Amino acid sequence: TKKSNKFIIGFSQCTGNDLWRSNMLAEMLTELSLHPEVDFHYLEAGGNSATQRAQVDTLIEKGIDLLVISPNEAEPLTAAVKKVMDRGIPVIVIDREVKGNGYTAFIGADNVKIGEMAGQYLSQLIGNEGNVIEIRGLSGSSPAIDRSKGFAKAIKQSKSQVEAKTVYGDWMEDTTKNILSKIHRQLQDIDAIFAHNDNMALGARKILNKYYPEKHIPIIGVDACFGEGGGLDMVYDGKITASLVYPTLGKEAIWTALDILKGLPFKKENKLSSIVIDSTNVRVMKMQAAMISSQKDDIYSQRKLLDEQKIIYKSQQAVLNIIIVL
Ligand code: FRU
């Protein structure tokens, strides 16, 4: 039973302690600030699939009109999405996928393509020959599976002798540092590293610097986040060699949610594209990011102004009504 006549959007986020996801949330909130007709409920599962399942139940109980979900792992969250759909509540799956296509819309990127682009770029950098380590994200999450697929394909296609060893960093810098410390001797004859995200790429660089400070091999990541310490900064500062943009999708999620809620046409499958950021284009990207972020601030202050104007208008109306009555 709904108490208000507002749309209620629930957002179930798999984890929240990284820049990529805080950028996504900030984007959503900016977009939502233009839509006072929407209430937004946000729950974050701390990277735990069981917690996320329980949080989806909580959101159902809150009486949401639509669910946006970035599922921690595909398998364990598929039934949760189905449960919501079965209640007639539309679901937008964002970034990470579930099994099958039992959702209303998907918004993400082509992660196979991202892995492939990384593989091609990296093979070229090392002259199609060498030993490479691939640091994967969480094994049950779809971007890790897809980025691996694409990477393997590119390595195979290049006439190279790239030999990819694989470790799992679970998307996290610390996990990556621990695992690479354990096998640090193997890093000695490595020519390049592909990490499925920039956090893990940074972890790899730190371990290399610790054990082999003379070794300046290329490290490639994914995300290329703007914001302090993000992937753009890492490329700019030379900590990593390149990063593939992984769009944060927050705006697109809210736009699609509103289209669905208002009965407007929308696309079911939405995959945004990526580009390689390296020393040749990182300056331009950083400038663009700065511009976008100042536009975002503009949107906030305009919204505030508008709200103030409304209050003034209402009080003027009240005065006017009194005058008319008199
Ligand atoms: C953020 C993150 C990103 C990665 C994405 C994959 O939590 O780990 O770094 O690209 O999730 O879903």
Residues whose N, C-alpha, C, O or C-beta is under 5 A from the ligand:
A	BS01	FRU	D18 W20 R21 D95 R96 P143 W171 H196 N197 D223 Y246
